[in-house]
Amino acid sequence: MKIKISDSALDYVKRKTRFYSSRNRKPRLIRVAKTCQGARFAVVFGFPLAGENAVSARELELYLAPELLSEYQGFEISTEVFFFTRRLLINPVQQSYACDCDTKCANRHPSEDK
């Protein structure tokens, strides 16, 4: 299975999907950023973009760019309680620690700052 989703995450996303379904918005898994601490991901609700594929995760259909699946080899989605509210935790099977930013990070060599 390319996407493994916990019971609590499935319930969380299904409730949001029902809310956004009246507006024809679908759950989309996107990469928010690539940082030296690892890539970060989010589930947003909108219209699938051209080239995004639907991937089944139990009873849920998530849209995402096919290159995300090939680069990260799948995802595990769960939830955590953060300041009294539930939020999704999205972890790739294979993490990438490459930066795509211009800020200083731990992966840069000190000679690059000159």
C-alpha positions, 0 to 999 in steps of 0.5 A: 500500500502506497499510503497507510492511514490510521483510524483516527486520521481516516476519521479526521480526513473523512469528516473534513471531506464531507464538509468540503464535498458540497463545494466539490473539493477533494483532499489533496496531499501536497509537499509544503516545503523541503528543508534540512529537517526533512520534507513537510506535507499537508492535506488540503482541500481543493480541486485536483490539479492537472496531472494529480492522481487519485490514490486509495487509502482504505475508504479514502481517495487522496489526490497527489502528484505522482512524483511525490509517490515515486520520490518518497515511496509512500506515506504514513498518515496519523494524528496527534493532539497539539494544544488541545486540537487534533492535527495530521501527521504525515510522514514519508516512507523515505525522507529527503533532507535536501533544502530548497530554500535560500536560508542558512541550514545545517546541510550547507558548508560554511564556505558557501556563506562567504 
